[in-house]
Amino acid sequence: MKFNKHLESIKTYEAGKPIELVVREFGIEPKDIVKLASNENPYGCSQKVKDAVSHIVSNMALYPDDSMIKLKSALGSRFDVENGNIIIGSGSDQVIEFAIHAKTNASSKILMNSVTFAMYEIYAKHVGAEVIRTASQKHDLDEFYAAYVKHKPQMIFLCTPNNPTGDAIDASELFAFLEKIDSETLVVVDGAYMEYAILKDASKKVQPKELIEKFDNVLYLGTFSKAYGLGGMRVGYGISSEKIINELYKLRPPFNITTLSLEAATVALSDEEFVNKSIVSNFEEMKRYEEFANENKIDIIESYTNFVTLCLNEAQNSTHISNELLKQGMIVRNLSSYNLNAIRVTVGKKEQNDRFFELVSKLI
Ligand SMILES: *Cc1c(COP(=O)(O)O)cnc(C)c1O
């Protein structure tokens, strides 16, 4: 059977290996498995969320509120924007999908960083758009601008902080860059880890309100999967001008978020204390990764997120190391598919990190 030609060059997205597969493949007990592969919050989610969703379970027959009014209002007051500036996706992944489908087609170009979130390219390929990448590993906005002038892309992705490297763009540089981009080009600013960056360094803080007040061609993305500890609930959001949101809405399937997920995300937003506490612990534990890397002569990229990227030296092979770790129940992310001899490790709880240091010490 022949399929859409655009799909031929897509490599299926390889998510962090699920615990369930490690249980089956290696016969390891779930309790002995440590998953530091998908940048989930190791401290889980707010107790308030757990209490709230248990009430929802008694009313699952009805479709969810498709206006998503409670969650939109909660996001609206958090970010000081109108409900009409917000779209909710099944993860911010889905908003990326809407945006690419809304803006581009097989004759379009999409500009992104050399190393960045893999889903941008996958969705670009859905529509047959050409992907243009900058050269440097970190976002270099001069390179972005040169590529913008040269290729005239219809769409630009900026991921700050960036996954899988953890570095972040200075907000002032970002705004200066956006000033130079024409209003026909859709610029996506993916802030999946913004909560972390803000707590580490205020100069990285990008506020969606300021973005959309100044620019009507910018789409900001956020997610509940990382700092809010709701990866299993699949909720993300886009914030943009009403015009862009209305276009994205044309692609949204009805009821794309479950009642349970809507409630969880709404309540999660109300417990800032939980989120802040887990971010503080994250950066405390991250210091231990920096020390570990220094002691073992491994390069570590300065990270504004809840993960670290360890760039291995020639004597160490990221595929070998991540496979050996897997056999012992430790799941990390091998970055060989990004052409990097590096592993990305979600900063876990103290005892999870202890185990990582212990196992890796034996392998290098
Ligand atoms: C995790 C992540 C997302 C989206 O995650 P969802 O779970 O789909 O909300 C988006 N962008 C980046 C850079 C991410 O790391």
The ligand as an SDF file (V2000), in Angstrom:
LIG
                    3D

 15 15  0  0  0  0  0  0  0  0999 V2000
    8.4340   18.0960   26.7600 C   0  0  0  0  0  0  0  0  0  0  0  0
    8.5020   19.1380   25.7270 C   0  0  0  0  0  0  0  0  0  0  0  0
    7.3820   19.6230   25.0450 C   0  0  0  0  0  0  0  0  0  0  0  0
    5.9990   19.1470   25.1450 C   0  0  0  0  0  0  0  0  0  0  0  0
    5.6230   18.2360   25.9610 O   0  0  0  0  0  0  0  0  0  0  0  0
    4.1000   17.8330   26.0850 P   0  0  0  0  0  0  0  0  0  0  0  0
    4.1770   16.7310   27.0520 O   0  0  0  0  0  0  0  0  0  0  0  0
    3.6240   17.4460   24.7250 O   0  0  0  0  0  0  0  0  0  0  0  0
    3.3790   19.0430   26.5930 O   0  0  0  0  0  0  0  0  0  0  0  0
    7.5250   20.6300   24.1360 C   0  0  0  0  0  0  0  0  0  0  0  0
    8.7080   21.1540   23.8840 N   0  0  0  0  0  0  0  0  0  0  0  0
    9.8050   20.7400   24.5020 C   0  0  0  0  0  0  0  0  0  0  0  0
   11.0740   21.3930   24.1840 C   0  0  0  0  0  0  0  0  0  0  0  0
    9.7540   19.7060   25.4320 C   0  0  0  0  0  0  0  0  0  0  0  0
   10.8680   19.2770   26.0120 O   0  0  0  0  0  0  0  0  0  0  0  0
  1  2  1  0
  2  3  1  0
  2 14  2  0
  3  4  1  0
  3 10  2  0
  4  5  1  0
  5  6  1  0
  6  7  2  0
  6  8  1  0
  6  9  1  0
 10 11  1  0
 11 12  2  0
 12 13  1  0
 12 14  1  0
 14 15  1  0
M  END
$$$$
